[in-house]
Amino acid sequence: MACVFMLSFYPGKSEKTKEVRFIDTKKSDVLLLKEEKENIEAGNTEYFFVKSERRYFKINYKDILFIEGLKDYVIIQLDEQRVITRMNLKNIFELLPKHDFLRVNKSYIVNTKHIDSFDNNDIFIKTHEIAIGNTYRDTFFEAFMRMG
């Protein structure tokens, strides 16, 4: 059973008030409570856990360079590590803070904080080159310009 653990921390509350959410990714849709989505959007969560190779890995949002979708799996590319987990790209995109992550084609989500450069067709993150899909191009440029 593949699971994602969401840990939410609320500023001004003691450590004992941590919430832990278990999200079953075996189902086709990941269902999050409205409150959890709002916490993610507000940046109240800094990391999540994914199961990969019978272990759970802590993934800090800020460490994600990009995420590549491969049908029912995703590759989470970190600076010096790749984590492969059973989840589709649409479901993991729902878990990510929208102010830092953008979908740039049908197979990739990028962390805008790690973009080194881009042109009309490609995004460059460290040594990786990611194509901007025609469907996502206008949305990418509009969203990226609003951020900057």
VOPAGU-2260 file (C-alpha; in pm, 1 decimal, decimal comma):
REM VOPAGU-2260
SITE   aa  ch    i         X         Y         Z
SITE  MET   A    0       0,0       0,0       0,0
SITE  ALA   A    1     149,4     333,1    -103,9
SITE  CYS   A    2      87,2     622,6     131,7
SITE  VAL   A    3     180,5     986,3     161,4
SITE  PHE   A    4     204,7    1130,3     510,0
SITE  MET   A    5     120,6    1498,2     541,0
SITE  LEU   A    6     252,3    1671,9     850,4
SITE  SER   A    7     105,2    2010,4     927,5
SITE  PHE   A    8     251,7    2254,9    1172,7
SITE  TYR   A    9      51,7    2551,7    1287,0
SITE  PRO   A   10     244,8    2862,9    1393,8
SITE  GLY   A   11     183,2    2969,0    1750,5
SITE  LYS   A   12      75,9    2625,8    1868,9
SITE  SER   A   13     281,1    2381,9    2068,7
SITE  GLU   A   14     457,7    2081,9    1917,7
SITE  LYS   A   15     185,7    1859,0    2059,8
SITE  THR   A   16     -71,2    1997,9    1816,0
SITE  LYS   A   17      87,3    1845,1    1507,0
SITE  GLU   A   18    -157,6    1685,0    1267,2
SITE  VAL   A   19     -64,1    1378,5    1072,0
SITE  ARG   A   20    -264,7    1281,9     765,4
SITE  PHE   A   21    -237,8     944,4     598,1
SITE  ILE   A   22    -332,5     956,3     234,0
SITE  ASP   A   23    -385,0     627,2      55,9
SITE  THR   A   24    -239,1     661,7    -292,3
SITE  LYS   A   25    -348,5     315,4    -400,5
SITE  LYS   A   26    -687,4     457,4    -497,0
SITE  SER   A   27    -713,1     648,5    -822,6
SITE  ASP   A   28    -787,3     977,5    -647,0
SITE  VAL   A   29    -615,2    1125,8    -346,6
SITE  LEU   A   30    -877,1    1283,9    -127,5
SITE  LEU   A   31    -763,5    1561,0     101,7
SITE  LEU   A   32    -977,6    1744,3     345,6
SITE  LYS   A   33   -1048,1    2105,7     249,6
SITE  GLU   A   34    -862,7    2217,2     562,1
SITE  GLU   A   35    -550,2    2024,8     457,3
SITE  LYS   A   36    -552,5    2179,1     109,2
SITE  GLU   A   37    -578,1    2524,3     267,6
SITE  ASN   A   38    -282,7    2446,0     495,3
SITE  ILE   A   39     -75,9    2339,2     195,5
SITE  GLU   A   40    -174,1    2651,2       0,3
SITE  ALA   A   41     -90,6    2873,0     297,7
SITE  GLY   A   42     253,5    2715,8     326,3
SITE  ASN   A   43     186,5    2564,3     667,7
SITE  THR   A   44     347,5    2237,8     568,2
SITE  GLU   A   45     714,8    2215,5     487,0
SITE  TYR   A   46     744,2    1851,8     390,8
SITE  PHE   A   47     567,6    1525,1     329,1
SITE  PHE   A   48     662,9    1157,3     331,8
SITE  VAL   A   49     641,7     916,1      40,7
SITE  LYS   A   50     687,5     542,6      34,4
SITE  SER   A   51     955,8     416,1    -199,7
SITE  GLU   A   52    1142,7      85,3    -192,6
SITE  ARG   A   53     964,8     -25,8     128,4
SITE  ARG   A   54    1087,3     286,1     313,0
SITE  TYR   A   55     934,8     624,4     382,7
SITE  PHE   A   56    1131,9     925,1     262,5
SITE  LYS   A   57    1093,7    1277,1     397,0
SITE  ILE   A   58    1059,6    1519,7     106,5
SITE  ASN   A   59    1103,2    1890,2     179,8
SITE  TYR   A   60     910,1    2100,0     -71,5
SITE  LYS   A   61    1203,7    2339,7    -101,5
SITE  ASP   A   62    1438,1    2055,0    -203,5
SITE  ILE   A   63    1229,7    1937,0    -499,0
SITE  LEU   A   64    1380,0    2044,3    -831,5
SITE  PHE   A   65    1104,5    1892,2   -1043,9
SITE  ILE   A   66     871,8    1594,8   -1060,0
SITE  GLU   A   67     845,9    1367,1   -1361,9
SITE  GLY   A   68     535,0    1158,6   -1423,0
SITE  LEU   A   69     551,3     803,0   -1555,5
SITE  LYS   A   70     189,4     678,8   -1578,0
SITE  ASP   A   71     115,4     553,3   -1223,1
SITE  TYR   A   72     453,4     653,7   -1079,2
SITE  VAL   A   73     637,6     979,1   -1026,0
SITE  ILE   A   74    1006,4    1053,3    -998,2
SITE  ILE   A   75    1072,1    1327,1    -744,4
SITE  GLN   A   76    1404,7    1480,3    -844,3
SITE  LEU   A   77    1594,1    1630,4    -552,7
SITE  ASP   A   78    1937,0    1790,6    -571,9
SITE  GLU   A   79    2131,2    1467,1    -520,1
SITE  GLN   A   80    1860,8    1202,5    -508,0
SITE  ARG   A   81    1568,0    1062,7    -706,9
SITE  VAL   A   82    1270,1     914,5    -525,5
SITE  ILE   A   83    1026,1     699,5    -721,5
SITE  THR   A   84     682,9     644,6    -571,1
SITE  ARG   A   85     350,7     502,6    -683,5
SITE  MET   A   86     135,9     807,3    -746,1
SITE  ASN   A   87      27,1     984,2   -1061,2
SITE  LEU   A   88     129,7    1337,8   -1153,7
SITE  LYS   A   89    -218,4    1483,1   -1111,4
SITE  ASN   A   90    -246,2    1356,9    -752,4
SITE  ILE   A   91      96,2    1476,3    -643,0
SITE  PHE   A   92      29,1    1818,0    -800,5
SITE  GLU   A   93    -272,8    1846,1    -567,3
SITE  LEU   A   94     -38,2    1806,8    -267,5
SITE  LEU   A   95     209,8    2074,5    -371,0
SITE  PRO   A   96     196,0    2442,7    -272,1
SITE  LYS   A   97      67,1    2617,7    -586,1
SITE  HIS   A   98     274,7    2929,9    -522,0
SITE  ASP   A   99     601,0    2734,8    -577,6
SITE  PHE   A  100     512,5    2464,1    -830,4
SITE  LEU   A  101     390,3    2483,5   -1190,0
SITE  ARG   A  102     285,3    2215,4   -1433,8
SITE  VAL   A  103     484,6    2276,9   -1753,6
SITE  ASN   A  104     385,4    1980,6   -1970,3
SITE  LYS   A  105     190,8    1657,4   -1938,8
SITE  SER   A  106     486,6    1483,9   -1771,8
SITE  TYR   A  107     656,2    1750,4   -1556,5
SITE  ILE   A  108     597,1    1979,5   -1259,0
SITE  VAL   A  109     876,8    2224,5   -1173,4
SITE  ASN   A  110     969,1    2408,6    -856,9
SITE  THR   A  111     990,0    2771,2    -971,6
SITE  LYS   A  112    1248,6    2852,3    -703,3
SITE  HIS   A  113    1501,7    2626,4    -877,5
SITE  ILE   A  114    1458,9    2755,9   -1231,9
SITE  ASP   A  115    1795,3    2885,4   -1350,7
SITE  SER   A  116    1672,8    3011,0   -1688,8
SITE  PHE   A  117    1409,4    2954,3   -1955,4
SITE  ASP   A  118    1323,2    3045,7   -2310,6
SITE  ASN   A  119    1005,5    3006,9   -2515,5
SITE  ASN   A  120    1042,5    2629,3   -2535,4
SITE  ASP   A  121    1251,7    2501,0   -2244,1
SITE  ILE   A  122    1319,8    2540,5   -1873,2
SITE  PHE   A  123    1670,1    2486,6   -1737,3
SITE  ILE   A  124    1718,9    2359,0   -1381,7
SITE  LYS   A  125    2081,8    2279,0   -1301,3
SITE  THR   A  126    2182,7    2028,2   -1573,0
SITE  HIS   A  127    1824,8    1934,7   -1663,0
SITE  GLU   A  128    1633,8    2070,0   -1961,9
SITE  ILE   A  129    1254,2    2042,9   -1949,7
SITE  ALA   A  130    1031,5    2124,6   -2246,3
SITE  ILE   A  131     738,3    2362,5   -2198,3
SITE  GLY   A  132     429,3    2204,3   -2353,5
SITE  ASN   A  133     214,9    2407,0   -2594,0
SITE  THR   A  134     -91,8    2357,0   -2374,8
SITE  TYR   A  135      91,7    2487,1   -2065,3
SITE  ARG   A  136     303,5    2764,1   -2225,1
SITE  ASP   A  137      71,8    3063,4   -2171,3
SITE  THR   A  138     -18,3    2954,5   -1818,8
SITE  PHE   A  139     350,1    2908,0   -1733,6
SITE  PHE   A  140     454,5    3252,7   -1854,6
SITE  GLU   A  141     158,2    3427,2   -1688,5
SITE  ALA   A  142     210,8    3250,5   -1355,9
SITE  PHE   A  143     587,3    3289,0   -1359,6
SITE  MET   A  144     569,1    3661,5   -1434,8
SITE  ARG   A  145     318,6    3710,7   -1149,3
SITE  MET   A  146     560,9    3539,0    -910,7
SITE  GLY   A  147     860,3    3744,3   -1011,8
